[in-house]
């Protein structure tokens, strides 16, 4: 009997995380910190709580991530003009440069993962995974 699809998805996720952690370690990043940076690249100005939700970590873990990324100069937090106590998080030029420097390596990892799939299969995989994510949200 083959393993369940949930088990296979988890195996893929763990393999990706392991390879990504190895790729990011020399740059002083983890998968969680990299994920936060890529989320901010797409959605500037999130609060720490919003960033935690979209990065798949707890608010407490994101608070530590934000502190570390801010100390390294990859992000900056500024007061929200509409809500004085709320801080909005944005990438700095250094944070954008770091993501740009990692783009080829991360792209190569994704290409390695998808190497056995033709373009139509890649498109279908993305559509199926998006549908699965939507079904569970």
N, C-alpha and C positions, 0 to 999 in steps of 0.2 A: 504494500500500500504506500503510495507516495505521500510525502509530508503535506500538511495543509498549506493552502496559499498564504494564510497569515504567517506561518512559520517561514516560508520562503521569502516573503516580504521583509520579515525581521532579519533574516540572514543577509539579505542585500543591504539593508540599512546598516547593520553592524559592519559589514565589509567596507561600505563606503566611508563610514565614520573612521574606521581604523586607518584606511589609506589617506583620508583627508587629514586626520590628526598627524600622521607621519609627514605629510607634505607641508603642513602649516607650522609644525614645531620649530623648524629653523628660523621662522619669522616671528616667534614668540606668541603665536596664536593657537587656539584650540578650535575645534569645530564649532563650539558654542560662540566664541568671540567672532569667528569668521561669519557665522550665520547672522549675528547681530549687525555686523558691518554691511553685509549684503542686503539685509532688510532695510537699513537706513539709506543705502544707495538707491533703492526703489521707492522708499516712502520717508522722505525727509521730515523731521520735526515731530517724531513720535515721543510720547512720554515713556518713562521707564516701564510702566505697567503695560502700555500698548506694545512696546518692543518685546517684553517678556512673552506676551501672548503670541505674537507673530514669529518668535524665535524658538518656541517650544521649550521654554524653561520657566521656572518659578520666578515670581517677582523678586524674591530674596536673592536668587542666583543672578538675576539680571542686574540687581543693584551692585553686586560685586564685579560683574563684567563691565558695567558702565564706568565704575570707578577706575578699573584697570585701563580701559580704553581711553578714558579721559586723561589719566596720568601719562599715558604714552603719546598723547597728542593726536590720536586718531579720531576723536569725537570732541564736540563742545556742547555744553548744555546752556541754554539761555531761557530766561523767564518768558512765559507765555503772556503776551500782552492782555489777553482776555481773562486769564486766571493767574493772578500774581504769584501764588505759591507753586504753581505747576511749572515744571521745567521741560522744555522741548530739546530733543537730542538731534544733532546733525553731524554729518561727516565733516572733517576738516580736509584741507588739501592733502595733508599727509595721509589721512585715511583713504581718500580716493586714489592716491598714488600707490598705496599698498595693495589695494584691490586690483588696480591695473597691473601691478607687477606680478600678481598671483594668477591673473586671468589665463595665461597660457598653460600653466601647470594644472590648474583646476579643470580647464577645458580638456586637457590630455587625459585626465582621470575619467572624466565623463565619457570621452571618446572610447577609452579602454573598456568601460562598462558596457557601452552600446555597440562595440565592434562587430558582434555577430548579427546585428539587426540592420536591415536595409532601410532606406529613408521612409518608406511607407510603414514599416513595422515600428520605427521610432515615433512617427506621428501617431500611430494607433496606440502605442504604449503610453504616450503622454495623455492622450484622450481618455484612455481607460483609467489611468491613475488619477486624473482630474475628477472623473466620475466617481471613483471610489472615495476620494477625499470629500467630495460634495455630499455623498450619501452618508458619511459619518459626521458631517458638521451640523 
